[in-house]
């Protein structure tokens, strides 16, 4: 395997030294391009109190290509589908090499605070979020309690 | 007697050695340059770089039968003052100076800065800020940018030479090189030309008719161009500073976005701070080091994400999405290696054909660009003689196109009986064609074969010039019905 680019080393060091509040990202012991991520559910959101596991992978041509990120913990969110895939423009066509792991994870945390049912990935969730927001939020809280707490 | 002869020989040998070594010393310091006179003759002279212009004038005057005081020496748009030392002038071997005879002996009222060579006057910081593309910006903004860079320069002025660095793509060396700025008359192309003002930024250098000047070659003709009473203008061009000049036509393309990193900005991709950077034409100082810029081009090329810009050609913009940040000088992509630069040309040609509503021959290994009448459905490739249907890109047929089922086994569902060429293809071509057919579906808009490697059914055409949103199931435009019925299949 090719040597790890200095950019990845620098980013990893900074993530360790100055972690983003509410986010932890630790590189895997055997693969420095694979990160174990935990995002805490933002306050005043249905995900508050939950700890959400994600996986983040830096592809070979990172930072020219976006990191690949996926929720491992089940989450009831209109922009995250049942496989944990995230609908976020900066992970697709709005990616720029000036963005970093830290900015990506901050954007994901912000997405938890502000779900966008008009640009959904999980259609049933989005539908409910639009038609009956209070029930959707109740579901989201229930899923958070069931899947993102304790363990 | 023998001893006498021996010592005599030794003396001769030492003298010869001395002579040889001193001559060698001389040769190392000789600069061979050409002097062009207004009479049209060219003198070849050998000079010491330590000579001043006064000495050059004496040399030239004796050769052309004039008085040294009658001569002006012009180089790169500047009349050089008598005290200028050749070394200061950024001259290379076989450079050309222009000697002009002054007709009336009027004392010129040129300021001292005008008598200095161009390269001594231009500062790096003038050309390092991103003011080239912001012509609409107010003047104050421009000044601000310059002031910032000046203050940074103050700190570094002791270590950093202020001599300007230009970068060019040299077609002779076939590489990125440092360049030298040169000036000639816009009208008659003569180098016997002096500028009325120094260029202050890249706009002055790259855009035509920015700086006026006086043509010494043909003052009567060039004074008021074609009776329009318009003074003649300076035309700036560049030479490679790393090979011996091959004459006046030996030019290099200025790569104006490659600059010395005076402001010590980090590369947005690798976060290193390198001496030479690629500065995207956006106001926010987004820069990459040259290695990352090459990688960026290569990634975007492979993903077919270059844009066919109506004015600039097949190009890229600032990766952070800054508006109007397309790279204007497409020779910057010469930084790609030869193989990928050829690919760049190939893709650019294909994109041009597609944007002109043309087609690419679908036959594997052909891909010929074809511009046909819009109503013509029977398309015949001039290159490989394949005849195909405009709509389904299969061999030409009469009647409706068959819908090709994605999961079919190889070659079952061909729509056409008259496809003679298909069976003529060799087995490799046949195999690729079969694979493409099984694995892909065409974009409903531009027919680009598209593979779906996971995710939902919402497809966005990967071709930067198309970007059509379509449904993998319906093979039509993506709609809310698709989202409701079969978003995930």
Boltz contact constraints between the chains, C-beta under 6 A:
constraints:
  - contact:
      token1: [A, 7]
      token2: [B, 270]
      max_distance: 6.0
  - contact:
      token1: [A, 7]
      token2: [B, 271]
      max_distance: 6.0
  - contact:
      token1: [A, 10]
      token2: [B, 271]
      max_distance: 6.0
  - contact:
      token1: [A, 61]
      token2: [B, 299]
      max_distance: 6.0
  - contact:
      token1: [A, 63]
      token2: [B, 269]
      max_distance: 6.0
  - contact:
      token1: [A, 64]
      token2: [B, 295]
      max_distance: 6.0
  - contact:
      token1: [A, 64]
      token2: [B, 296]
      max_distance: 6.0
  - contact:
      token1: [A, 64]
      token2: [B, 299]
      max_distance: 6.0
  - contact:
      token1: [A, 96]
      token2: [B, 319]
      max_distance: 6.0
  - contact:
      token1: [A, 96]
      token2: [B, 320]
      max_distance: 6.0
  - contact:
      token1: [A, 97]
      token2: [B, 268]
      max_distance: 6.0
  - contact:
      token1: [A, 97]
      token2: [B, 269]
      max_distance: 6.0
  - contact:
      token1: [A, 97]
      token2: [B, 319]
      max_distance: 6.0
  - contact:
      token1: [A, 98]
      token2: [B, 268]
      max_distance: 6.0
  - contact:
      token1: [A, 98]
      token2: [B, 320]
      max_distance: 6.0
  - contact:
      token1: [A, 123]
      token2: [B, 487]
      max_distance: 6.0
